[in-house]
Structures are given as C-alpha cells and as structure tokens.
Amino acid sequence: MKTTAYLVEEPGGDFVAAEVELEEPRDDEVLVRIVATGLCHTDLTVPTMLPQEMLPTVVGHEGTGVVEKVGAAVAGIEVGDHVVLSFRSCRQCGPCQAGDVGYCEQSLLLNYMGMRADGSTTMTRRQENGDSQTVFGSFFGQSSLARHALAYADNCVVVDKSLDLTRLAPFACGFQTGAGTVLNVLDPAPGDSIVVYGAGAVGLAAIAVARGTGVETVVAVDTVASRRDVAAGYGAIALDPTEEGAAPVEDRVRELTGGGARYAIDTTAIPAVVLQAQRSLRTRGVLVALGLGAPEYTIDAIDLLSSGKIVRSSIEGEADPLVTIPELIALREAGRFDVDHLVTTYPFEKIADAVADSRAGTVVKPVLVWGE
C-alpha cells in the first residue's frame, strides 16, 4: 500500500515527507493507521549515527493509532482496536522469559537495524528514474513517523477507545522510561527523597509519578526556568544549577534532603551533571542514569567506594509495555500521573517546528498529529 512517511536521507539530515510503498502485514504483523507520534530525543539522535548504507530510514517509536489489518498469527488484537506502540522484544530469550523485556537478547536487531528479524525490509519508494529504492524502517518495530506503520503483538498495547491517543503517545517511551524508573527500579517509600537532573519529558514523568504516588521530597534540577516551573507545579523543589552566587547544586540537594537524596535520576547524559547527581546522594543512595549521549561518564571513585552508593542504568525504566503502559494509564485516570499538559501537538507537516522547539527546550513533549 502507498502511504506517507517522514524520511531521513543522510546522517543528521532533516525529516522529509515522501510517498512510500509499505508491505502488507505478514502473519505476525499488525497494520496501524497512525493518529499521533511523540517526538523523542532518540529519534533525533539515532539518525546522526547511521551510516549512509542504512539510509533513507523512517524512525519514530511513540506511535498511537487504529488497527486496520491483523496478521493470521496475531492474537488479542483486532481491527478497529486503538493501540499504543512501544519497543519490541522477542519474548523468547532468557531475559524476556525472566520478565526483563527491555534487555531482550534480540533488542538491537528488533529495534534499531532498520529491518525485520529475517533481514527483510518493509518499505520502498519510487525514485525519479523509476527505480525502486529500499527504505529502512521497523524502528522499534513501528517506524511511526508515518501515516501507517507495521507493528507486532509484543509492542502493541490495546487501550480504551475513549482515551485521547494524542496524549498517550509519550507513554510508549519517554513517559514510560521516567515513570517506570521510579516505580520499577527505585520503588520509593513516601519518606524517601528523589532528585531528578533534567526536567524534560522523562524527568518530569519521573517527578509526576513520584509525587502522585506519595513521595514527599522531590528535587528537580534544570537550567530552563519554564521547566523548573512545571516541576514546582507538581510540588517538587526546583533548583537552578547555574544560579549566580549559590552553593554547588549537590550541596544544595544534600541540605534540602537532610544529608543527601536517597535516589537520583539523571536524564541529561552530561558527564558533569551525572557526577553532581552521584555526589547528591546520601550513603548507600542509588543513581539511575537514563540519558543517551556521552560515551563515557566520570565517577567519583572515592565517594563511591566509601559510601556504598550504587550507580546504574535502566532501559525503558525496566518496563514491559504490555504491563507498565496500562498501569500508567490507570494512574493517569486516577489523577496520580498528571502529564497531559506536558504535551504540545503539531500537525505532521510542521515536524521541522517540532524538532526546533524540542532542541530549544521551549516545549516539553512534542507530539505530531495526522489530520483527517
């Protein structure tokens, strides 16, 4: 079938609208008409890393939409269902069988290589000379920066048709990662303290769910005043790390949390900030580094070895989308995960504006929406 997709044609290039030919769904695939797609930092980062031989490509991994066709081997999903599309996992390897689907042994192939597990691709486009060109896709098992996407039972989460799909798109990755880190990795008690470095979509989702589930002391550190204001709206203590004349931010966090935070989350991937986050912790505190960017971090070894602190990472907040996304939607419906106002919508043809605003930090979570 012919559909419209937004391609990246060269490393770090702009998103360009193009007509592509999308294959019909195979037995294990689901064809989804995309309603909305969240724009994530990963969508902007990965295309800069791809070699030319893996381009053009279609990314996008926070899709929501309506099921139009279902392969013969797919169970539990029907035509007309509304779905949130998240990351893929094989559901068969050791980590998957243990419930750790974010650490699937086939994750690289299923989510990042631009093709199906058997090496085939799902899209082509007709060039000006009439030749057919391969378009790489299957990004996170969806490539949802397009009007239609092929997905799978393992990454399709069926949701109630009354819910606004434009607000649910970030639940597929950004909100799931931030909130999942709090709920699945840290599991804080009300009396614990959490400091979050970077109040973007991931950080604010962590703050929202921490406050919504009763954590009393949450500190948000960000250089952008508008994002500090949003964090403060949740009841977090907002700090500007660049405030002139103020004590180092880690000293201020330790003062606010009675000797150091029990937990820290970094979403910035800035090595100096990760180091601040480590030093913000109390004895035996835990830092979870979530940001994608810097290839190396500097750790204060003396602080680490003398305090029993833990520095670790997490993929997608240890979430299984089939479990975590419904849990987060239930919290949202109960008023305990208030994130709708973090979303700013753009028509798909304004994708360049969404990218620019995201990079400038003037919006928290851009979501691209198809018109009728």
C-alpha positions as CSV (number, residue, x, y, z in Angstrom):
1,M,0.0,0.0,0.0
2,K,1.1,3.6,-0.6
3,T,1.4,5.9,2.4
4,T,3.3,9.0,3.6
5,A,6.4,8.7,5.7
6,Y,9.0,11.2,7.0
7,L,12.4,10.0,5.9
8,V,15.9,10.9,7.0
9,E,18.1,10.6,3.8
10,E,21.5,11.4,5.1
11,P,23.2,11.2,8.6
12,G,21.8,14.0,10.7
13,G,19.5,15.2,7.9
14,D,16.1,16.8,8.2
15,F,12.9,14.8,8.1
16,V,11.5,14.8,4.6
17,A,7.9,13.8,3.6
18,A,7.8,11.1,0.9
19,E,5.4,8.6,-0.6
20,V,6.5,5.1,0.2
21,E,5.2,1.6,-0.6
22,L,4.5,-0.3,2.7
23,E,4.2,-4.0,2.5
24,E,1.0,-5.8,3.6
25,P,1.2,-7.2,7.1
26,R,2.7,-10.7,7.4
27,D,1.1,-13.3,9.7
28,D,2.8,-11.9,12.8
29,E,2.3,-8.2,11.9
30,V,-0.3,-5.6,12.6
31,L,-1.1,-2.6,10.3
32,V,-1.8,0.5,12.2
33,R,-3.1,3.8,10.9
34,I,-1.1,6.3,12.9
35,V,-3.0,9.0,14.7
36,A,-0.2,10.6,16.7
37,T,3.5,10.1,17.3
38,G,5.7,11.5,20.1
39,L,9.0,13.0,19.0
40,C,11.7,11.6,21.3
41,H,15.4,12.5,21.7
42,T,16.2,9.1,20.4
43,D,14.5,9.9,17.1
44,L,16.9,12.9,16.7
45,T,20.0,11.1,17.9
46,V,19.9,7.7,16.1
47,P,19.8,9.1,12.5
48,T,23.0,11.0,13.2
49,M,24.8,7.7,14.0
50,L,23.6,5.7,11.0
51,P,25.9,5.1,8.0
52,Q,24.7,6.1,4.6
53,E,24.1,2.5,3.7
54,M,21.3,2.3,6.3
55,L,19.6,5.3,4.8
56,P,17.0,6.5,3.9
57,T,15.2,5.5,7.1
58,V,12.0,6.2,8.9
59,V,12.2,6.4,12.7
60,G,9.5,7.2,15.3
61,H,8.8,5.0,18.2
62,E,6.0,6.6,20.2
63,G,3.1,5.9,17.9
64,T,-0.6,5.6,18.6
65,G,-3.3,4.7,16.2
66,V,-6.1,2.4,15.0
67,V,-5.6,-1.1,13.8
68,E,-6.5,-1.6,10.2
69,K,-5.3,-5.2,9.5
70,V,-4.1,-8.1,11.6
71,G,-1.9,-11.0,10.5
72,A,-3.3,-14.5,10.8
73,A,-1.0,-15.5,13.7
74,V,-1.7,-12.4,15.8
75,A,-3.9,-13.0,18.9
76,G,-5.5,-10.4,21.2
77,I,-5.6,-7.6,18.7
78,E,-8.5,-6.8,16.4
79,V,-9.3,-4.5,13.5
80,G,-10.5,-1.2,15.0
81,D,-8.6,-1.5,18.2
82,H,-6.8,1.6,19.5
83,V,-3.2,0.9,20.3
84,V,-0.1,2.5,21.8
85,L,3.1,1.3,20.0
86,S,6.2,0.7,22.2
87,F,9.6,-1.1,21.8
88,R,9.9,-4.7,20.6
89,S,11.2,-7.8,22.4
90,C,11.4,-11.4,21.2
91,R,9.6,-12.8,24.3
92,Q,11.6,-16.0,24.0
93,C,15.2,-15.4,25.2
94,G,16.3,-15.7,28.8
95,P,15.9,-12.0,29.8
96,C,12.4,-11.9,28.2
97,Q,11.4,-15.1,29.9
98,A,12.5,-13.6,33.2
99,G,10.3,-10.5,32.6
100,D,13.2,-8.2,31.6
101,V,12.0,-7.5,28.1
102,G,14.0,-4.3,27.8
103,Y,17.1,-6.4,27.9
104,C,16.0,-8.8,25.2
105,E,18.9,-10.5,23.5
106,Q,17.5,-9.6,20.1
107,S,16.8,-5.9,21.1
108,L,19.4,-4.4,18.7
109,L,18.0,-6.3,15.7
110,L,14.4,-5.8,16.6
111,N,14.6,-2.1,17.4
112,Y,17.5,-0.4,15.6
113,M,18.7,-2.2,12.5
114,G,16.1,-0.9,10.1
115,M,14.7,-4.3,9.1
116,R,12.7,-7.3,10.3
117,A,14.3,-10.1,12.2
118,D,14.8,-12.1,9.0
119,G,16.6,-9.3,7.3
120,S,13.8,-8.1,5.0
121,T,12.6,-4.5,4.9
122,T,9.1,-3.2,4.9
123,M,9.2,-0.1,2.7
124,T,10.4,1.1,-0.7
125,R,10.0,4.3,-2.6
126,R,9.9,5.1,-6.3
127,Q,12.8,7.3,-7.4
128,E,12.7,9.9,-10.2
129,N,14.4,7.5,-12.6
130,G,11.7,4.9,-11.9
131,D,13.9,2.6,-9.9
132,S,12.7,1.2,-6.5
133,Q,14.8,2.2,-3.5
134,T,14.8,0.3,-0.2
135,V,13.7,2.4,2.7
136,F,14.8,1.2,6.1
137,G,12.3,1.1,8.9
138,S,11.0,-1.3,11.6
139,F,12.4,1.2,14.1
140,F,11.3,-0.1,17.5
141,G,9.0,-2.4,15.5
142,Q,7.0,0.5,14.1
143,S,8.7,3.5,12.4
144,S,5.7,5.6,13.3
145,L,6.8,8.9,11.8
146,A,4.5,7.9,9.0
147,R,0.8,7.7,8.3
148,H,0.8,3.9,8.6
149,A,3.1,1.5,10.4
150,L,3.6,-2.2,10.7
151,A,3.8,-3.4,14.4
152,Y,3.6,-6.6,16.3
153,A,1.7,-8.2,19.2
154,D,4.6,-7.8,21.5
155,N,4.7,-4.0,21.1
156,C,1.0,-3.2,20.6
157,V,-0.8,-2.1,23.7
158,V,-4.6,-2.1,23.2
159,V,-6.2,0.8,25.1
160,D,-9.7,2.0,25.7
161,K,-11.2,3.8,22.6
162,S,-12.4,6.7,24.8
163,L,-8.8,7.8,25.5
164,D,-7.1,10.6,23.6
165,L,-4.4,9.0,21.5
166,T,-2.5,12.3,21.1
167,R,-2.0,12.3,24.9
168,L,-1.0,8.7,25.1
169,A,1.8,8.7,22.5
170,P,4.6,9.6,25.0
171,F,3.6,6.7,27.2
172,A,5.3,4.5,24.6
173,C,8.8,5.6,25.6
174,G,9.5,8.9,27.3
175,F,6.9,8.9,30.0
176,Q,7.3,5.1,30.4
177,T,11.0,5.5,31.0
178,G,10.8,8.2,33.6
179,A,7.8,6.9,35.5
180,G,9.0,3.3,35.1
181,T,12.3,4.1,36.7
182,V,10.6,5.4,39.8
183,L,8.0,2.6,40.0
184,N,10.0,-0.4,38.8
185,V,13.6,0.4,39.7
186,L,13.5,2.7,42.8
187,D,10.1,1.9,44.3
188,P,10.4,4.7,46.8
189,A,8.6,5.0,50.1
190,P,6.8,8.3,51.0
191,G,9.6,9.3,53.3
192,D,12.3,8.8,50.7
193,S,13.8,11.7,48.7
194,I,14.5,11.8,45.0
195,V,16.5,14.3,42.9
196,V,15.9,14.5,39.2
197,Y,18.5,16.1,37.0
198,G,16.9,17.3,33.8
199,A,13.2,18.2,33.8
200,G,12.4,17.2,30.2
201,A,9.7,14.7,29.3
202,V,11.5,11.8,31.0
203,G,12.4,13.7,34.1
204,L,9.0,15.3,34.5
205,A,7.3,12.0,34.2
206,A,9.5,10.7,37.0
207,I,8.6,13.7,39.1
208,A,4.9,13.4,38.3
209,V,4.7,9.8,39.3
210,A,6.9,10.2,42.4
211,R,4.7,13.0,43.7
212,G,1.5,11.2,42.5
213,T,2.4,8.1,44.5
214,G,3.2,10.0,47.6
215,V,6.9,10.7,47.7
216,E,7.2,13.7,49.9
217,T,10.6,15.2,48.9
218,V,11.4,15.6,45.2
219,V,14.0,18.0,43.9
220,A,14.2,19.0,40.3
221,V,17.4,20.4,38.8
222,D,17.2,22.2,35.4
223,T,18.7,25.2,33.7
224,V,15.4,26.1,32.0
225,A,13.1,28.3,34.1
226,S,9.9,27.1,32.4
227,R,10.7,23.5,33.2
228,R,11.5,24.3,36.8
229,D,8.1,26.0,37.0
230,V,6.4,22.8,35.7
231,A,8.3,20.7,38.2
232,A,7.3,23.1,41.0
233,G,3.7,22.7,39.9
234,Y,4.0,19.1,40.9
235,G,5.2,20.1,44.4
236,A,8.9,19.5,43.6
237,I,11.6,21.8,44.9
238,A,13.1,23.4,41.8
239,L,16.8,24.3,41.6
240,D,18.7,26.3,39.0
241,P,22.2,24.8,38.9
242,T,23.5,28.0,37.2
243,E,22.2,30.4,39.9
244,E,24.8,33.1,40.4
245,G,26.3,33.1,43.9
246,A,24.5,29.9,45.0
247,A,26.3,26.9,46.6
248,P,27.1,24.0,44.3
249,V,23.9,22.2,43.3
250,E,25.0,19.0,45.0
251,D,25.5,20.8,48.3
252,R,22.0,22.4,48.0
253,V,20.4,19.0,47.3
254,R,22.1,17.5,50.3
255,E,20.9,20.4,52.5
256,L,17.3,20.0,51.2
257,T,17.3,16.3,51.7
258,G,18.8,16.0,55.1
259,G,22.3,14.8,54.1
260,G,21.7,13.6,50.6
261,A,18.9,12.2,48.4
262,R,18.0,8.5,48.7
263,Y,17.6,8.3,45.0
264,A,18.8,10.3,42.0
265,I,17.9,10.2,38.3
266,D,19.9,11.7,35.5
267,T,18.3,12.4,32.1
268,T,20.8,14.8,30.7
269,A,23.7,12.4,29.7
270,I,26.1,15.3,30.6
271,P,29.1,13.8,32.4
272,A,29.5,16.7,34.8
273,V,25.8,16.5,35.7
274,V,26.0,12.8,36.3
275,L,28.9,13.4,38.7
276,Q,26.8,16.0,40.5
277,A,23.9,13.5,40.8
278,Q,26.3,10.9,42.3
279,R,27.5,13.5,44.9
280,S,24.0,14.5,45.7
281,L,23.3,11.1,47.2
282,R,23.3,10.0,50.8
283,T,25.2,6.9,51.9
284,R,24.1,3.9,50.0
285,G,22.0,6.0,47.7
286,V,21.1,4.9,44.2
287,L,21.7,6.9,41.0
288,V,20.0,5.8,37.7
289,A,21.5,7.2,34.6
290,L,18.9,7.4,31.8
291,G,20.4,9.8,29.2
292,L,21.7,8.9,25.8
293,G,24.6,10.9,24.6
294,A,28.0,11.0,26.1
295,P,30.1,7.8,25.5
296,E,31.7,8.0,29.0
297,Y,30.9,9.3,32.5
298,T,33.2,10.3,35.2
299,I,32.5,8.7,38.6
300,D,33.9,9.9,41.9
301,A,35.6,6.7,42.9
302,I,36.5,7.7,46.5
303,D,32.9,8.9,47.1
304,L,31.6,5.7,45.6
305,L,33.8,3.3,47.4
306,S,33.5,5.0,50.8
307,S,29.7,5.3,50.8
308,G,28.2,2.2,49.3
309,K,26.4,4.2,46.6
310,I,25.1,2.5,43.5
311,V,25.4,3.9,40.0
312,R,23.4,2.1,37.4
313,S,21.4,2.5,34.3
314,S,17.9,1.3,33.1
315,I,16.4,0.6,29.8
316,E,12.8,1.9,29.4
317,G,12.5,2.1,33.2
318,E,12.6,-1.8,33.4
319,A,9.1,-1.7,31.9
320,D,7.2,-4.3,30.0
321,P,5.0,-2.1,27.8
322,L,2.1,-4.6,28.0
323,V,2.1,-4.2,31.8
324,T,3.5,-0.8,32.5
325,I,1.6,1.3,30.0
326,P,-1.8,0.1,31.3
327,E,-0.6,0.8,34.8
328,L,0.4,4.3,33.9
329,I,-2.9,4.9,32.1
330,A,-4.7,3.8,35.2
331,L,-2.7,6.2,37.4
332,R,-3.5,8.9,34.9
333,E,-7.2,8.2,35.1
334,A,-7.0,8.2,38.9
335,G,-5.3,11.7,38.8
336,R,-2.0,10.4,40.1
337,F,0.0,10.8,36.9
338,D,-0.9,14.2,35.6
339,V,1.1,14.5,32.4
340,D,-1.4,15.7,29.7
341,H,-0.2,19.3,30.0
342,L,3.3,18.3,29.1
343,V,2.2,17.6,25.5
344,T,2.3,20.1,22.7
345,T,0.8,19.0,19.5
346,Y,1.9,19.8,15.9
347,P,0.5,18.8,12.6
348,F,2.8,16.3,10.9
349,E,3.7,18.9,8.2
350,K,5.2,21.1,11.0
351,I,7.7,18.4,12.0
352,A,10.6,20.9,11.5
353,D,9.0,23.2,14.0
354,A,8.6,20.4,16.5
355,V,12.2,19.4,16.1
356,A,13.4,23.0,16.5
357,D,11.2,23.6,19.6
358,S,12.3,20.3,21.1
359,R,16.0,21.2,20.7
360,A,15.5,24.7,22.0
361,G,13.7,23.3,25.1
362,T,10.7,25.5,24.6
363,V,8.3,22.6,24.7
364,V,8.4,19.5,27.0
365,K,7.0,16.9,24.7
366,P,6.1,17.5,21.1
367,V,3.6,15.1,19.6
368,L,2.9,15.0,15.8
369,V,-0.7,14.5,14.7
370,W,-2.2,13.5,11.4
371,G,-5.1,15.4,10.1
372,E,-8.1,13.7,8.6
